[in-house]
Amino acid sequence: MNKTELVTNIAQKSGLTKKDVETVINGLLDEITGALSKGDKVQFVGFGTFETRKRASRSGRNPQTGQVIEIPETTVPAFKAGNKLKDAVK
């Protein structure tokens, strides 16, 4: 399912217009992105938690030359599924 299909499905189920649903979804994604960029967690009880995790620096190899390179530490977004979501997917 892509974003357009999601907007259409929610609009049909809720009776809202596609434009209104898209505005809400864009707002939700912007808020989650903003919170994660500040280092905050976003938790939806039963669904899951969006958070950031630090990935330690490590050595890697350039696949073309075989040369060893140092990959710096970085912060990455992560999602941990909640129990209701896990049970629904089983």
QUIWOUR-V807383 format. One record per residue. RES is the residue in three letters. NEAR is the number of other C-alpha atoms within 10 Angstrom. Layout:
# QUIWOUR-V807383
res near
RES NEAR
RES NEAR
This chain:
# QUIWOUR-V807383
res near
MET 5
ASN 6
LYS 11
THR 10
GLU 10
LEU 14
VAL 20
THR 16
ASN 13
ILE 15
ALA 17
GLN 11
LYS 8
SER 9
GLY 9
LEU 13
THR 14
LYS 17
LYS 12
ASP 12
VAL 19
GLU 18
THR 12
VAL 13
ILE 15
ASN 13
GLY 12
LEU 12
LEU 11
ASP 12
GLU 13
ILE 17
THR 17
GLY 12
ALA 16
LEU 18
SER 15
LYS 9
GLY 14
ASP 14
LYS 16
VAL 17
GLN 16
PHE 11
VAL 12
GLY 13
PHE 13
GLY 17
THR 15
PHE 18
GLU 20
THR 18
ARG 12
LYS 11
ARG 12
ALA 10
SER 11
ARG 10
SER 9
GLY 12
ARG 12
ASN 9
PRO 8
GLN 6
THR 7
GLY 9
GLN 9
VAL 11
ILE 11
GLU 10
ILE 13
PRO 10
GLU 11
THR 10
THR 12
VAL 12
PRO 13
ALA 14
PHE 14
LYS 12
ALA 17
GLY 15
ASN 13
LYS 12
LEU 13
LYS 13
ASP 10
ALA 7
VAL 7
LYS 5
